[in-house]
Amino acid sequence: MISLQDSTMDAKPFLIKTARSLGLTACGTCSAIFPQELSQRLSNAGAVPFAPADRNERLSPQRVLSGARSFFVILFPYKIEKQEKGNIALYARPEDYHRINHRYMDRIINVTKKSFPEEKFTALTDTSPMVDRWLAYAAGLGFFGRNHCLIHPVYGSYFTIGAILTTLFLPPDTPLSLSCGSCRLCERACPGKIIGKEPFNPWHCKSYLTQKKEDLSPEESAIIKKTPLIFGCDACQNCCPFNQKAPVSPLPEIKENRISNLTQEMLESLSNRAFDKTYRNYAFAWRGKKVLLRNWKIVHDK
């Protein structure tokens, strides 16, 4: 008798082939049953910015999709050939990655549904409660760097993460055993000086602080002022040796309609409604004009 697991064994190569036909070569699979190790990691880390405070919510894929058994995890590279100077983090310069990632994942799901019509699928990005970096790690797509970014051997950390949660059984991949070794370049580059220290303090990460809506302390403002970016922070990524040798993204959307720089004049000339209408398709817009303008003034304060 053929088991359900045996009958879906060919689903994994089918998904990989479909993703690769779209230029997405970094993909892998992991179980929707999370190990105790992840629960312990989340407990040790405590609260982190922009993640649900309820740890159980982050550990329950079945709440997202009933009967879920596996994740198909995909990396979406965003490095381009010649980087423009600017004050927006590199990942946020093209169209919002949530939109790009979901378009690709929807295409993969639509193709896969034709071959597996009885199965269920749902596409996820970092707006879901799932721990996206852990999913990519468990799917063999990278190791946790000293800067807490996930680092892929080919694409470095210049990528965003998408995952397709499914009722299909997909044989899980094996996590990588690589590490940063003795490299500490990111420690010296970090504006908040949080890398290499325990416990890790994500609340002093510049990327978080540029998105914080609440009033900033003098110490927090000083961290933002250390580098020119008014949204995000690429300091630890720009010096990473893995990123220096990473290839450019195969996705055409990454090169199109990019916005690399925002000025005080640009921001002040727009009402809140006009700002939203102009920039709603970009990830940097989610915190609104007021926060970006605050950051611009901090960076340029003499």
Buried (B, 14 or more C-beta within 10 A) or exposed (E): EEEEEEEBBEBBEBBBEBBEEBEBBBBBBBBBEBEEEBBEEBEEBEEBEEBEEEBEBBBBBEEBBEEBBBBBBBBBBBBBEEEEEBBBBBBBBBBBBBBBBBEBBEBBBEBBEEEBEEBBBBBBBBEBBBBBBBBBBBBBBBBBBBBBBBBBEBBBBBBBBBBBBBBBBBEBBEBBEBEBEEBEBBBEBBBBBBBEEEEBEBBBBBBBBBBBEEEBEEEBBEBBBBBEBBBBBBBBBBBBEBBEEBEBBBBEBBEEEBBBBBEEEBBEEBEEEEBBEBBEEBBBBBBEBEBBBBBBEBBEEE
